[in-house]
Amino acid sequence: MNLPRIENIDVKGKRVFLRVDFNVPIENGVVTDTTRISKTLPTIELLINRWARLVIASHLGRPEGKVNPKYSMKPVYEKFKEIIKKEVVFSENVVGPEAVALSKQLNDGEVMLLENLRFHAEEEENSPDFAKKLSELADIYINDAFGAAHRAHASTEGITNYLPSYAGTLMYKEIEVLTSLITKPERPFVAIIGGAKVSSKLKILKNLFTKVNVMLIGGGMAYTFLKSRAVPVGASLVEKEFEVQAFQIIEKAGVAGIEFQLPVDHVIADAFSANAKSKTVDKMGILDGWMGMDIGPKTISNFEKVIKSAGTIFWNGPMGVFEMDKFSNGTVQIAKAIAKSSARSVVGGGDSIAAIAKAGVEDKITHISTGGGASLEFLEGKILPGVAALMKEK
């Protein structure tokens, strides 16, 4: 994909509008995970070192188009200053005369961070008027927010109609890695797909049929597959309306020659609670009133064997109710198995990334994608609006 890149442009003395994904977790007014900030630092440092006048913008949470102190970028601003060890201007206004004036006061190599883009409903509406107002803050537009590239918003799509537009280093790397993942993977190519619902993963499962050699299925979605094969699942999460499609996916995998593995044992609980009674049972032993909460040791062992011999691995979605420590073992063990593997590994999705962090193996993964939804949609074969906008003729 021939994305226009920032390495090829002169930004000295130019105001650069840099769209980033600083949608980070905040607790009690403090940023608790700086991964998304850190991933964008190479682009930010490159622009500062080339004497750009940098205007950085991001969304945070879902304030629904209204000013809400709970979603203010100020805690991000404090953490960001600390990370880059540099003074940063904070603009309370996203658009308008005051924001424009601040952008024009920046000197070469200086940085300004805007308040939450989503304090304006026009951002998510992709309002042309709002996009034009954003463009007044800069001379050049750069998108480094791969995590928001699947949204056609004013700051990801609309603004490109008014400014010369380029991909940041993170955006370029994400597209490059995901493209090579589906066009030239080392074999065997193993997809590990988890999470709660089959419905949210149907498209990627179908699109990966032509790409992968093995599919390993875990998480709550596994119980819809098992139920479709008449395996007792007790009170486990099942999407009844997707049982037929789940059954068809298993059949199609067989026809396509794809090895399709479901859990053969489970950690079950008598309630959806961290304090519930729990035990391990084989796949035929989920009792009435009990629910599957994690993959069991036999399943972990089966999956580990496949992972060990893989050439390429793509992982999206936890293997169980990962947020409860009692039921996180399957997910953490899969993270460790991927880290030990010599395969080229790509991990996408918040819970999978959290598992990688919990297992302490971030440095053993080839690529951790910053865009859960965006990476899934890209692998589903969809054109991402934020990427397409960078490619169009200006």
C-alpha positions, 0 to 999 in steps of 0.5 A, a space after each residue: 500500500 503506497 501510503 504518503 509518508 512523513 519521512 519524505 516531507 520538509 516540516 521545518 517551521 510548518 504547523 503540523 496537525 498530528 492525529 494520535 490515539 491517546 485514548 488511554 485508561 485513566 483512574 482517579 485523574 491519573 493515566 494508568 497505561 501509557 502504551 498508546 502514548 509510547 507507540 506514537 513517540 517515534 513520530 512525535 520525536 521525528 517531527 520535533 527534531 525536524 523543527 515542526 510546530 506540532 499540534 497534537 489531537 486525540 479523542 478520549 472516551 465517549 463524552 457524546 459530543 458534550 464537554 465533560 470533565 471526566 473525559 478531559 485530556 488534562 491528565 493525558 497532558 500531564 503524563 505526556 509532558 512527563 514522558 517527552 520531558 518537554 514543555 507542552 502548551 495545552 489548548 482548552 479549545 479544539 477549534 476557533 480563534 483562540 486555538 488558532 492563535 495558540 498554534 500560530 504562537 508555537 516556535 519551531 520544535 514546540 508542541 501543543 495538545 488540544 482538548 478532547 476532540 469528541 467534546 464536539 459532536 461534529 467530530 464523530 459526525 464528520 462535519 465538513 465545517 468542523 474539519 475545515 476549522 481543524 485544518 485552520 490549526 495547521 499547514 500539514 496533516 499527519 494521521 498516526 492514530 491507527 486505532 481510530 482509522 476505521 472511523 470516518 470522523 472529522 479528524 481522521 477523514 474530513 480534515 484530509 480534504 483541506 490539508 496535504 496529508 501523510 501517514 505517521 510512522 506508527 500508522 505506516 508500520 501497522 498497515 505494513 505488518 497487517 498487510 504482510 500478515 495476510 499476503 505473505 505469512 510464514 507457514 503454518 499460519 495460526 489464528 487464535 481467536 477468543 472473546 465473548 461473542 461469535 457475532 463480533 468475530 464472524 467476518 474475520 473468521 470467514 476472511 481468515 479461511 483463505 489465509 490460515 492453516 489452523 484456528 484455535 478458538 477460546 473465550 465465551 464464543 467457544 460455547 456457541 460453537 460447542 453448543 452447535 455440535 450438541 456438546 453440553 455447555 450448561 449456563 455458559 454464554 451462547 448466542 443462540 441466533 448464531 449457532 447455525 452459522 457457528 456450525 457452518 464455520 466448523 464445516 467450512 473449515 473442514 472443507 477448506 482443510 483448516 485445522 479447527 480446534 475448540 476447547 476440550 476441557 474447561 474451568 467452570 463456575 457456579 456464577 459469573 463472579 470472582 468469588 464463585 465456586 470453580 472446578 475443571 471438567 472435560 468438554 462433556 462435563 459442564 453441569 447444568 447451572 454452571 458456566 465455562 469461564 476459562 480454557 482448561 489445562 488439556 486445551 492449553 496443552 493442545 494449543 501450546 503444541 500448535 503455537 510451538 510449531 507455528 510460522 505466523 501467529 495472529 491473536 485477538 481475544 482472551 481465552 476466558 474471563 480474563 478480568 477475573 484473576 481466578 479465570 485468567 490462567 488460560 489467557 496468560 498461558 497462551 501469551 507465554 506460549 506465543 512469547 516462547 514461539 519462534 513464530 512471527 507474532 501479531 497481537 491485537 485487541 485490548 484484552 490480548 494486549 493486557 494479557 501480554 502485559 500481565 505475562 510480562 512478555 511484551 518484548 517477545 511479541 513481533 508486533 502489538 497492534 494499537 488498534 483492536 477494532 481497526 486491525 480486525 476490520 483491516 483483516 476482515 478485508 475492509 477499507 479503513 476510512 482513515 487510511 483511504 483518506 490518506 491515499 486519495 488524490 488531493 
